[in-house]
Amino acid sequence: MNVKNKKIQKEKNQKMATLCLMIGMFINPFGFDVLFKMTLDLTGSYWTTTGIFYLVAGLFFGLSFYYSRLNPIAVIYEWVSDLFKKVKSLTIKK
């Protein structure tokens, strides 16, 4: 029974991670014109509105990493390492 509960919890976490990533991608400046205009009218300041949107997007990206149980530093490190290996292999061939 305990294994079944862990599997269900893992599935819930993955769904929450996907939802948070989708919200973060929406808020981080793609397709958010109406919300941005409403917030701009509320705050009266472009930079405050921009800051709010980046903070909210960062919050949802962070929640996405939290729910997916990924370490963002390790993911970035692995990505950069792979990139350097590819670049190094391209320079060695020439």
One Martini backbone bead per residue (centre of mass of N, CA, C, O) as a GRO file, in nm:
protein
   94
    1MET     BB    1   0.056   0.063  -0.020
    2ASN     BB    2   0.300   0.259  -0.002
    3VAL     BB    3   0.386   0.238  -0.300
    4LYS     BB    4   0.123   0.351  -0.417
    5ASN     BB    5   0.139   0.631  -0.281
    6LYS     BB    6   0.407   0.716  -0.411
    7LYS     BB    7   0.307   0.701  -0.703
    8ILE     BB    8   0.082   0.908  -0.677
    9GLN     BB    9   0.261   1.143  -0.576
   10LYS     BB   10   0.445   1.151  -0.824
   11GLU     BB   11   0.221   1.220  -1.027
   12LYS     BB   12   0.131   1.483  -0.892
   13ASN     BB   13   0.404   1.628  -0.908
   14GLN     BB   14   0.425   1.620  -1.219
   15LYS     BB   15   0.168   1.784  -1.273
   16MET     BB   16   0.256   2.036  -1.115
   17ALA     BB   17   0.514   2.091  -1.274
   18THR     BB   18   0.374   2.136  -1.546
   19LEU     BB   19   0.188   2.365  -1.461
   20CYS     BB   20   0.408   2.563  -1.361
   21LEU     BB   21   0.559   2.579  -1.630
   22MET     BB   22   0.325   2.693  -1.795
   23ILE     BB   23   0.283   2.950  -1.629
   24GLY     BB   24   0.574   3.057  -1.654
   25MET     BB   25   0.567   3.078  -1.968
   26PHE     BB   26   0.332   3.280  -1.983
   27ILE     BB   27   0.451   3.511  -1.798
   28ASN     BB   28   0.694   3.489  -1.956
   29PRO     BB   29   0.698   3.715  -2.219
   30PHE     BB   30   0.429   3.523  -2.330
   31GLY     BB   31   0.105   3.606  -2.367
   32PHE     BB   32   0.053   3.884  -2.148
   33ASP     BB   33  -0.087   4.155  -2.227
   34VAL     BB   34  -0.339   4.188  -2.047
   35LEU     BB   35  -0.205   4.153  -1.771
   36PHE     BB   36   0.002   4.378  -1.806
   37LYS     BB   37  -0.199   4.613  -1.845
   38MET     BB   38  -0.348   4.580  -1.577
   39THR     BB   39  -0.096   4.614  -1.396
   40LEU     BB   40  -0.009   4.888  -1.507
   41ASP     BB   41  -0.266   5.037  -1.417
   42LEU     BB   42  -0.230   4.971  -1.114
   43THR     BB   43   0.076   5.081  -1.072
   44GLY     BB   44   0.206   5.297  -1.299
   45SER     BB   45   0.463   5.097  -1.360
   46TYR     BB   46   0.672   4.937  -1.564
   47TRP     BB   47   0.895   4.819  -1.371
   48THR     BB   48   0.707   4.693  -1.165
   49THR     BB   49   0.558   4.509  -1.360
   50THR     BB   50   0.803   4.354  -1.460
   51GLY     BB   51   0.891   4.251  -1.182
   52ILE     BB   52   0.638   4.092  -1.118
   53PHE     BB   53   0.653   3.895  -1.361
   54TYR     BB   54   0.933   3.775  -1.293
   55LEU     BB   55   0.862   3.673  -1.009
   56VAL     BB   56   0.629   3.487  -1.090
   57ALA     BB   57   0.784   3.317  -1.292
   58GLY     BB   58   1.001   3.224  -1.090
   59LEU     BB   59   0.810   3.082  -0.900
   60PHE     BB   60   0.704   2.869  -1.108
   61PHE     BB   61   0.979   2.751  -1.179
   62GLY     BB   62   1.048   2.664  -0.893
   63LEU     BB   63   0.801   2.477  -0.857
   64SER     BB   64   0.876   2.291  -1.086
   65PHE     BB   65   1.138   2.188  -0.958
   66TYR     BB   66   1.015   2.089  -0.695
   67TYR     BB   67   0.802   1.881  -0.813
   68SER     BB   68   1.031   1.728  -0.998
   69ARG     BB   69   1.302   1.696  -0.831
   70LEU     BB   70   1.498   1.920  -0.937
   71ASN     BB   71   1.823   2.044  -0.990
   72PRO     BB   72   1.908   2.331  -1.144
   73ILE     BB   73   2.216   2.322  -1.121
   74ALA     BB   74   2.255   2.038  -1.242
   75VAL     BB   75   2.118   2.094  -1.512
   76ILE     BB   76   2.301   2.326  -1.604
   77TYR     BB   77   2.569   2.177  -1.580
   78GLU     BB   78   2.502   1.954  -1.784
   79TRP     BB   79   2.446   2.140  -2.026
   80VAL     BB   80   2.724   2.281  -2.033
   81SER     BB   81   2.896   2.029  -2.061
   82ASP     BB   82   2.775   1.933  -2.330
   83LEU     BB   83   2.843   2.187  -2.488
   84PHE     BB   84   3.153   2.174  -2.454
   85LYS     BB   85   3.188   1.897  -2.586
   86LYS     BB   86   3.079   1.977  -2.864
   87VAL     BB   87   3.278   2.206  -2.919
   88LYS     BB   88   3.535   2.039  -2.885
   89SER     BB   89   3.470   1.832  -3.112
   90LEU     BB   90   3.465   2.047  -3.341
   91THR     BB   91   3.763   2.157  -3.304
   92ILE     BB   92   3.915   1.882  -3.347
   93LYS     BB   93   3.823   1.812  -3.647
   94LYS     BB   94   3.983   2.073  -3.782
   0.00000   0.00000   0.00000
